[in-house]
């Protein structure tokens, strides 16, 4: 049964009310369909994963490229898609709002806005501006039902100040974010502290450095788990190992570890 965009958005919001779910990150229509086939109930785009598919570095794609990608993902599957919308592809709140409106029109069920600047000397936006960017995004979303995720990127830039993260995320929650996200948290203690600080709003955990399982994350109060570009890196790992073997040795043993073509054809038929 084909679900409408409104159905997907309502389902996505319901998923955040209790428990914990995995939000895997496809890179294209094929991987999105494969993840739905495996039984996942929602997906999230990956800025890095998508960028690599078009031969670009992460954070070097255009808003036009991303919106086309998001529209393709959303229309390809009957489960909600959350958009990694980077920093909104603008600095000024009104321009972020314009881009968020474009993102909502792609049919996504949720979207995230980061506070990172891309400048290693001043890696995150000044607090007041960061909050205004979330407020502008909330207004742009309007009554569409799209979930807004507020992200504090400080840990990814070496600013491992938990008080700063909690201050940012609670401010983003007050500004209208429905879900909060701070990639880079490593310890159970830090994760628990952030979960409690933003409650009752849900917290998204990036699985990586923490090494937690789904059950362990749920026990800490995490509502959803994403893996960022990890699936993309795993796929590239297999591709590059096989390609390097051919280029450097003239042998083909790595090709034997590929996924069966017949199974892929069956899945996509």
Backbone torsions as a table, in degrees:
resi	resn	phi	psi	omega
1	UNK	NA	127.2	179.9
2	UNK	-75.7	129.3	179.5
3	UNK	-97.5	142.8	176.7
4	UNK	-78.4	166.5	175.7
5	UNK	-59.5	-41.2	178.7
6	UNK	-61.6	-39.6	177.2
7	UNK	-61.1	-45.9	-178.7
8	UNK	-62.7	-41.5	-179.0
9	UNK	-67.1	-39.7	177.8
10	UNK	-65.8	-42.0	177.9
11	UNK	-61.8	-43.2	-178.1
12	UNK	-62.4	-44.1	178.6
13	UNK	-61.7	-41.4	-179.3
14	UNK	-62.2	-36.1	-178.7
15	UNK	-63.5	-22.7	-177.7
16	UNK	-87.2	-0.1	-173.2
17	UNK	-82.1	-27.0	-179.0
18	UNK	-158.7	163.8	178.2
19	UNK	68.9	-161.3	-180.0
20	UNK	-147.4	137.5	-179.2
21	UNK	-132.7	155.6	178.3
22	UNK	-91.8	132.6	-179.0
23	UNK	-116.3	82.5	-175.8
24	UNK	-71.4	159.5	-171.2
25	UNK	-113.8	100.1	174.9
26	UNK	-74.8	168.2	179.3
27	UNK	-116.9	-13.4	-178.4
28	UNK	-160.1	-177.7	-177.8
29	UNK	-62.3	-42.5	-179.1
30	UNK	-60.9	-47.1	-179.5
31	UNK	-69.7	-30.0	175.9
32	UNK	-65.4	-45.1	179.1
33	UNK	-65.0	-37.1	179.0
34	UNK	-63.7	-41.8	-179.6
35	UNK	-67.4	-38.0	174.7
36	UNK	-64.1	-41.2	179.1
37	UNK	-59.1	-34.9	-179.3
38	UNK	-77.2	-6.0	173.7
39	UNK	104.0	3.9	176.8
40	UNK	-66.6	145.1	-173.0
41	UNK	-96.6	-10.1	177.8
42	UNK	-161.4	159.0	-178.5
43	UNK	-131.6	163.6	173.0
44	UNK	-136.0	136.5	176.7
45	UNK	-69.9	163.5	177.7
46	UNK	-126.1	120.4	-179.7
47	UNK	-61.3	-43.1	-179.8
48	UNK	-68.2	-48.4	-177.8
49	UNK	-57.4	-43.2	178.6
50	UNK	-67.7	-45.2	-178.1
51	UNK	-55.7	-42.9	-178.3
52	UNK	-65.3	-29.8	-179.6
53	UNK	-68.4	-22.7	179.3
54	UNK	-109.5	18.2	173.8
55	UNK	71.8	31.0	178.1
56	UNK	-124.4	160.0	175.5
57	UNK	-79.7	156.4	176.6
58	UNK	-56.1	143.8	-179.5
59	UNK	68.7	18.5	177.6
60	UNK	-124.6	26.2	176.2
61	UNK	-106.5	161.5	-179.0
62	UNK	-92.9	161.7	177.4
63	UNK	-63.6	-31.6	177.1
64	UNK	-64.6	-45.6	178.1
65	UNK	-58.6	-46.4	-175.4
66	UNK	-66.6	-43.4	-179.2
67	UNK	-65.4	-37.5	174.9
68	UNK	-63.0	-41.9	178.3
69	UNK	-62.5	-45.3	-178.8
70	UNK	-65.5	-39.6	177.8
71	UNK	-63.1	-40.2	179.3
72	UNK	-65.2	-44.7	178.6
73	UNK	-62.0	-47.4	-175.1
74	UNK	-63.5	-36.2	-178.3
75	UNK	-82.3	-15.6	-175.6
76	UNK	-84.3	-22.2	-174.9
77	UNK	-127.1	158.1	178.4
78	UNK	-103.2	31.1	174.7
79	UNK	-129.5	158.5	-177.7
80	UNK	-64.2	146.5	175.5
81	UNK	-121.1	126.5	174.9
82	UNK	-97.9	131.7	-176.6
83	UNK	-90.8	126.8	164.3
84	UNK	-79.3	97.4	-174.1
85	UNK	-100.9	23.4	177.9
86	UNK	47.0	-130.3	-179.0
87	UNK	-98.4	20.9	-178.0
88	UNK	82.5	3.8	176.9
89	UNK	59.0	32.2	176.9
90	UNK	-166.6	165.7	176.9
91	UNK	-100.5	-51.9	-175.4
92	UNK	-67.8	137.4	-178.2
93	UNK	-54.0	-39.9	-178.0
94	UNK	-67.8	-34.3	177.9
95	UNK	-74.3	-36.0	173.4
96	UNK	-59.5	-43.4	179.9
97	UNK	-59.8	-42.3	178.8
98	UNK	-60.2	-42.6	-179.5
99	UNK	-71.2	-35.4	176.8
100	UNK	-62.7	-39.9	176.0
101	UNK	-58.2	-42.3	177.8
102	UNK	-63.0	-41.3	-179.9
103	UNK	-63.1	-44.4	179.7
104	UNK	-58.6	-37.6	-178.6
105	UNK	-68.2	-13.8	178.6
106	UNK	-75.2	-14.7	180.0
107	UNK	99.4	7.8	179.0
108	UNK	-65.7	155.0	179.0
109	UNK	-93.4	-16.3	178.9
110	UNK	-158.9	163.9	176.5
111	UNK	-153.5	148.5	-180.0
112	UNK	-113.2	147.7	176.9
113	UNK	-124.2	124.3	-178.8
114	UNK	-91.0	161.5	175.4
115	UNK	-108.6	13.8	179.2
116	UNK	-83.8	147.1	-175.9
117	UNK	-98.6	-22.8	-172.8
118	UNK	86.5	-1.9	179.3
119	UNK	-101.9	113.6	-175.6
120	UNK	-64.4	-19.9	179.0
121	UNK	-83.2	-29.1	175.4
122	UNK	-136.1	76.5	-166.2
123	UNK	-69.5	-24.3	177.7
124	UNK	-127.4	150.5	-178.4
125	UNK	-63.4	150.5	173.0
126	UNK	-55.2	143.8	-169.0
127	UNK	-53.8	-49.0	-176.3
128	UNK	-61.5	-41.5	179.0
129	UNK	-66.6	-41.7	179.3
130	UNK	-59.7	-41.5	179.0
131	UNK	-66.3	-41.5	179.4
132	UNK	-63.9	-32.7	177.8
133	UNK	-66.3	-37.4	176.2
134	UNK	-69.1	-42.9	178.3
135	UNK	-59.8	-42.6	179.9
136	UNK	-64.9	-38.4	178.3
137	UNK	-65.4	-41.8	178.6
138	UNK	-60.9	-43.0	179.8
139	UNK	-66.2	-38.8	-179.0
140	UNK	-66.6	-34.3	179.2
141	UNK	-67.2	-35.4	176.7
142	UNK	58.2	-136.8	-176.9
143	UNK	-99.3	24.7	-177.0
144	UNK	-70.8	-19.5	-177.2
145	UNK	88.2	-0.4	-179.8
146	UNK	-71.2	133.4	-178.7
147	UNK	-78.5	135.2	178.3
148	UNK	-106.7	126.6	179.6
149	UNK	-110.2	124.2	176.7
150	UNK	-98.0	125.8	-175.4
151	UNK	-115.0	131.5	170.5
152	UNK	-104.9	118.9	-172.3
153	UNK	-97.6	9.7	-169.3
154	UNK	-59.2	-39.8	-177.8
155	UNK	-63.3	-33.3	179.7
156	UNK	-69.2	-17.5	-179.6
157	UNK	-107.3	16.5	176.0
158	UNK	82.6	5.1	178.8
159	UNK	-94.9	77.8	-171.8
160	UNK	-89.4	59.6	178.9
161	UNK	-106.6	104.2	-175.6
162	UNK	-63.2	-34.9	178.6
163	UNK	-62.5	-39.0	177.6
164	UNK	-63.1	-45.0	-179.6
165	UNK	-59.9	-47.8	-178.7
166	UNK	-64.2	-41.2	177.9
167	UNK	-61.3	-44.1	-180.0
168	UNK	-64.2	-50.7	-174.5
169	UNK	-65.2	-38.8	177.8
170	UNK	-68.3	-33.9	176.2
171	UNK	-67.7	-38.9	178.4
172	UNK	-67.1	-36.6	176.6
173	UNK	-62.9	-44.4	179.0
174	UNK	-65.1	-27.2	-178.8
175	UNK	-83.1	-5.6	175.4
176	UNK	121.9	1.0	177.1
177	UNK	-68.7	136.0	-179.3
178	UNK	-88.2	-25.4	-177.6
179	UNK	-141.2	148.4	-176.7
180	UNK	-120.6	151.5	-170.0
181	UNK	-150.6	129.5	176.0
182	UNK	-135.7	84.8	-179.2
183	UNK	-62.0	143.5	177.9
184	UNK	107.3	-9.9	177.4
185	UNK	-64.2	137.4	-173.3
186	UNK	-114.9	-37.9	-171.6
187	UNK	-98.9	153.8	176.8
188	UNK	-59.9	-36.4	-178.1
189	UNK	-64.4	-44.6	179.8
190	UNK	-66.5	-43.4	179.6
191	UNK	-61.5	-45.1	179.8
192	UNK	-62.1	-41.0	-179.3
193	UNK	-63.2	-41.5	-179.9
194	UNK	-70.0	-42.6	178.3
195	UNK	-56.1	-45.8	-179.3
196	UNK	-67.2	-36.6	-176.9
197	UNK	-67.6	-37.0	-176.1
198	UNK	-92.7	-10.9	-179.3
199	UNK	-55.9	144.4	10.4
200	UNK	-86.6	4.8	179.0
201	UNK	-73.2	147.0	-175.8
202	UNK	-73.7	153.1	178.9
203	UNK	-117.9	134.6	176.8
204	UNK	-98.0	127.9	178.4
205	UNK	-107.6	131.3	171.1
206	UNK	-87.0	117.3	179.8
207	UNK	-80.8	130.0	-178.9
208	UNK	-179.1	-95.0	-175.9
209	UNK	-63.5	-31.5	-176.9
210	UNK	-70.3	-32.2	178.6
211	UNK	68.4	17.8	-177.4
212	UNK	-78.4	153.4	172.4
213	UNK	-87.2	171.5	176.0
214	UNK	-56.8	-46.9	-177.9
215	UNK	-65.2	-41.2	179.8
216	UNK	-64.5	-39.5	178.2
217	UNK	-66.4	-41.6	178.5
218	UNK	-61.9	-39.3	179.2
219	UNK	-62.3	-25.9	177.8
220	UNK	-86.2	-5.0	178.7
221	UNK	98.2	4.6	177.5
222	UNK	-66.2	140.4	-179.1
223	UNK	-96.8	-33.5	-179.2
224	UNK	-148.0	153.5	-176.6
225	UNK	-127.5	131.4	172.7
226	UNK	-122.7	163.0	-176.0
227	UNK	-119.9	7.8	175.7
228	UNK	58.5	-130.2	-179.3
229	UNK	-90.1	12.4	-173.7
230	UNK	-64.5	-42.4	177.6
231	UNK	-63.3	-39.8	177.9
232	UNK	-63.0	-43.0	179.4
233	UNK	-64.8	-36.2	177.8
234	UNK	-63.1	-43.3	178.9
235	UNK	-65.0	-44.3	178.1
236	UNK	-64.0	-31.8	178.5
237	UNK	-60.3	-47.6	178.4
238	UNK	-64.1	-43.3	-179.5
239	UNK	-61.4	-48.3	-175.7
240	UNK	-70.4	-34.9	176.8
241	UNK	-61.7	-45.9	-179.4
242	UNK	-66.7	-43.1	-178.5
243	UNK	-66.5	-41.0	179.1
244	UNK	-64.8	-39.0	178.7
245	UNK	-61.0	-43.7	178.9
246	UNK	-64.3	-44.5	-176.0
247	UNK	-69.7	-38.6	-172.2
248	UNK	-94.9	-29.9	-175.0
249	UNK	-117.6	-19.3	-176.2
250	UNK	73.3	19.9	178.2
251	UNK	-116.0	171.1	-167.6
252	UNK	-136.4	23.9	-174.2
253	UNK	-65.0	-34.6	-178.2
254	UNK	-63.4	-24.1	179.5
255	UNK	-64.0	-21.7	-179.7
256	UNK	-69.1	-14.5	-179.3
257	UNK	-93.1	6.2	-179.4
258	UNK	-69.4	158.8	177.9
259	UNK	-74.2	139.5	-176.4
260	UNK	-58.9	129.6	179.9
261	UNK	-62.5	-35.7	178.6
262	UNK	-62.4	-38.9	178.5
263	UNK	-67.3	-37.9	177.8
264	UNK	-64.9	-45.2	179.0
265	UNK	-61.6	-39.2	178.8
266	UNK	-65.1	-41.8	-178.1
267	UNK	-64.9	-36.9	-175.4
268	UNK	-93.9	-1.7	-178.3
269	UNK	-79.2	NA	NA
